[in-house]
Amino acid sequence: MGFELLKPGSIIASLVFALLGVAVFWLCFVIVDKITPYNLSNEIVEKQNVALALVVAAMSLGISIIVAAAIHG
């Protein structure tokens, strides 16, 4: 059971799914950034808007869970 995960096919599939998940997450984040009426990075970093940072963090976790469930299932 321990060596099935070390096969080249399993490693390549894991890398492909990881890259696909990161790409989908990045795309969703860019879409949310474009939908909002202000620049997220400017509001969070320069204006130190903590409430917006928490909303973006929750959105990021939500998108991550959805992407992980879609890839795993």
C-alpha positions as CSV (number, residue, x, y, z in Angstrom):
1,M,0.0,0.0,0.0
2,G,2.8,2.4,0.7
3,F,4.5,2.4,-2.6
4,E,1.5,3.0,-4.9
5,L,1.8,6.8,-4.2
6,L,5.4,6.8,-5.4
7,K,4.6,5.6,-8.9
8,P,5.4,8.2,-11.6
9,G,1.8,8.3,-12.8
10,S,0.5,9.2,-9.4
11,I,3.1,11.9,-8.9
12,I,2.4,13.5,-12.3
13,A,-1.4,13.4,-11.7
14,S,-0.9,15.0,-8.3
15,L,1.2,17.8,-9.8
16,V,-1.3,18.4,-12.6
17,F,-4.2,18.5,-10.2
18,A,-2.3,20.9,-7.9
19,L,-1.4,23.2,-10.7
20,L,-5.0,23.1,-12.0
21,G,-6.4,23.9,-8.6
22,V,-4.0,26.9,-8.2
23,A,-5.0,28.1,-11.7
24,V,-8.7,27.9,-11.0
25,F,-8.2,29.6,-7.6
26,W,-6.2,32.4,-9.2
27,L,-8.8,32.9,-11.9
28,C,-11.6,33.1,-9.4
29,F,-9.7,35.6,-7.3
30,V,-9.1,37.8,-10.3
31,I,-12.8,37.7,-11.2
32,V,-13.7,38.7,-7.6
33,D,-11.1,41.5,-7.7
34,K,-12.6,42.8,-11.0
35,I,-16.2,42.6,-9.7
36,T,-15.5,44.7,-6.6
37,P,-15.7,48.4,-7.0
38,Y,-12.2,49.0,-5.5
39,N,-8.7,47.6,-5.7
40,L,-8.5,44.8,-3.1
41,S,-4.7,45.0,-2.7
42,N,-4.7,48.8,-2.3
43,E,-7.5,48.6,0.3
44,I,-5.9,45.8,2.3
45,V,-2.2,46.8,2.1
46,E,-2.2,50.6,1.9
47,K,-5.4,51.5,3.8
48,Q,-5.1,48.5,6.1
49,N,-8.8,47.6,5.8
50,V,-9.0,44.6,8.2
51,A,-12.7,43.9,7.6
52,L,-12.1,43.6,3.8
53,A,-9.0,41.4,4.5
54,L,-11.2,39.0,6.5
55,V,-13.8,38.9,3.7
56,V,-11.1,38.1,1.2
57,A,-9.7,35.4,3.5
58,A,-13.1,33.8,3.8
59,M,-13.7,34.0,0.1
60,S,-10.3,32.4,-0.5
61,L,-11.0,29.6,1.8
62,G,-14.4,29.0,0.2
63,I,-12.9,28.9,-3.3
64,S,-10.2,26.6,-2.1
65,I,-12.7,24.2,-0.6
66,I,-14.8,24.2,-3.7
67,V,-11.7,23.5,-6.0
68,A,-10.5,20.8,-3.7
69,A,-13.9,19.1,-3.6
70,A,-14.1,19.3,-7.4
71,I,-10.7,17.8,-7.9
72,H,-11.1,15.1,-5.3
73,G,-14.6,14.0,-6.3
